[in-house]
Amino acid sequence: MSQSTTVPPVSNPGQTKDPRTTAIRPRRRKESGGHGEDAGAPAPLWVKIVIALLCLMWIIPVFGLAVTSLRDRTDAAASGWWSIFTGPSQLSRLTVENYVQLFQQTDMATAFVNSLAITLPATIIPILIAAFAAYAFTFMEFPLRNFLLVFIVALLVVPNQVAFAPILNIYGQFGLNGQFAAAWLAHIGFGMALATYLIRNYMATLPREIIESAKIDGATHFQTFWKLIVPMSTPALASFAIFQFLWVWNDLLVALIFIGPGPNQPLTVSLVSLLGQQGQGDQLLTAGAFFTMVLPIIVFLSLQRYFVRGLTAGSVKG
Amino acid sequence: MSPITVTILNAIIAVVAGVAGAVVLFWILNKLTELLPSKPQELVKPYVFILPAFAALGLYLVYPFFQTLVYSFANADSTAFIGLANYEALLSSPNFQTTLVNTFLWILIVPSFAIVFGLLIATLADRLRPTGEKVSKTLIFLPLAISAVGSVAIFRLIYGAAPTTQNQTGLLNAIWVALGNNPIQWWQTSDFKLNSLTLMVILIWTQAGFAMVLLSAAIKGVPTDTLEAARIDGAGEGKIFFRIVIPQIRATMITVFITVLIGVLKTFDVVYVATNGGFGTNIIALNFYQALYVQRNAGQAAAIVIMLMIVIVPFLIYQIRQFRAEEASR
């Protein structure tokens, strides 16, 4: 199955754990190894300087937001956030007052709960559905299998925008608009192609012999799926879960269209309304913006390894 | 109970019910198929396994696509067919022409710069020690976890403009004014597409990390022996990079370009939040939203989506070809 050596090398970092693949490719370095490390010499100074500058360019905007969210309104309006470096008195004036006000004056706390209520089912349910489909595509033979698989690959690039007007009409008939379920179902539908595709690609690298022996032992497909394949596919399931979590948490379009402003609105919609009331709410805006980022950043940093694996296994293969 | 407790309880009930519902669905479907005699059961089972996935895809992408195609030939409230009038109205409107030009610039500039930065960081970080490599890559990668709305909030502190008499609190204008110039309203200045370009920076900032991760994996896959051989032959680092590394990672570069391009085509939130398409910054995905929600013209909105779809078709075909090639080599 995956014994080929013609697959572009990049498509494999996610699979280096598979002992057979590593055995076939002894040349492959361990995941953290760079070419510089092999040479043994430290990188030249200019490389370090360029990298440092790029990293600064990338992180300064976030840092600026974090600092501004801790400055009171008059300070933030009178000088840029970088004045904490030029005037030491500015540093001692930092305060969490904006965050206190944020939770007193806005519905951000409720929006946080709403975001969780939208994101968790919209992340977990598609994994289950896609894993079943991926199992069938990998381990079962049936007519039209390859055609249906190519169909899923094609759907990967179809823009979600095609769905909005027709789905709104259907939701309207069932009174679903504005409910959490409206967003769940939409995210399940929009995420399904990627989920099935990613998970199938991973399952295709699993050794077939295990399935065959389970069959001989009299296990049904349903049992093999739950007891063998799901545990073995955890890396792929995890990497899709992180994708989908970040995607749904950060989504604005689906939230605006199917949930809209109101009691069930998630954080992104709340943040847009804070952005709208310019002038009076600037100090709340910076605090609110930072607040919406905390959870995805934590998820991202702690599970980064899986996320990278999902990216390299999924997108490059397509 | 306080309102927030009610919300939390509702959320928990919703989460449990939603997930349990999906598990029960599969259990019931499986039990039902097991009632069949073994021959037809073997035949039906694969379809039962893929049924929920295809139901979701059918309901949320396939059916709506055809429905949208039909709407695109109908009037604003989809009550009468008007032929190609929606397409004609759009293509002859100067606003939509600006939108198309902008969209074209977005899908050309954002993926290109994301690749340039991603490649630069991937190549250079590859020469650092493992810790340095990991930290620098994490920093570049981080914006991918931040929502577009959040990014705009972040970049308001970069692009902010205050009247000349006041201190500039936007970083870019602070530097610009310190150099002896007048502050610029970056998001309102449409000369040379300045505002669109500054908005593109936001998306490049988030997408470079994505490009970096894929390109970095590709660069690490370039066999060391070819690099060593070139070094022994006396080739400079620049020559090695352009003559040996780049050709070997070309396939990945194309994939990254297309993936980012398709992402950019669908993106609406950066422009929506920053300028709402004003000052000549509109792009096609936002124009769709405005047609559907502001102008309430379902016909034109549908026509915009179909045009979006037409732009995507070549990439869709490329995607399928790539997949077929991969499968054949499995």
Interface residues (C-beta under 8 A of the other chain):
Chain A: M1 S2 S4 T6 V7 P8 P9 V10 S11 N12 P13 R27 R28 R29 S32 G33 G34 H35 G36 E37 D38 A39 P42 A43 P44 V47 K48 V50 I51 L54 C55 W58 I59 I60 P61 V62 G64 L65 T68 A76 A77 A78 S79 G80 W81 W82 A109 T110 V113 N114 L116 A117 L120 P121 I124 I125 P126 L128 I129 A130 F132 A133 Y135 A136 F137 M140 E141 F142 R145 N146 L148 V150 I152 V153 A154 L155 L156 V157 V158 P159 N160 Q161 V162 A163 F164 A165 P166 I167 F180 A181 W184 L185 A186 I188 G189 F190 M192 A193 T196 A204 T220 H221 F222 L246 W249 N250 D251 L252 L253 I257 T268 L271 V272 L275 L285 T286 G288 A289 T292 M293 P296 I297 V299 F300 L301 Q304 V308 L311 T312 S315 V316 K317 G318
Chain B: P3 I4 T7 I8 N10 A11 A14 V15 G18 V19 A22 V23 F26 N30 E34 L43 K45 P46 Y47 F49 I50 P52 A53 F54 A56 L57 L59 Y60 L61 V62 Y63 P64 F65 Q67 T68 Y71 F117 L120 I121 L124 A125 D126 R127 L128 R129 P130 G132 E133 K134 V135 S136 T138 L139 I140 F141 L142 P143 L144 A145 I146 S147 A148 V149 G150 V152 A153 I154 F155 L157 I158 N167 Q168 T169 G170 L171 A174 W205 A208 F210 V213 L214 A217 A218 I219 K220 G221 V222 P223 T224 L227 I249 A251 T252 T255 V256 T259 I262 L265 K266 F268 D269 Y272 V273 A285 F288 Y289 L292 Y293 A298 A301 A302 I304 V305 L308 M309 I312 F315 L316 Q319 I320 Q322 F323 R324 E326 E327 S329 R330
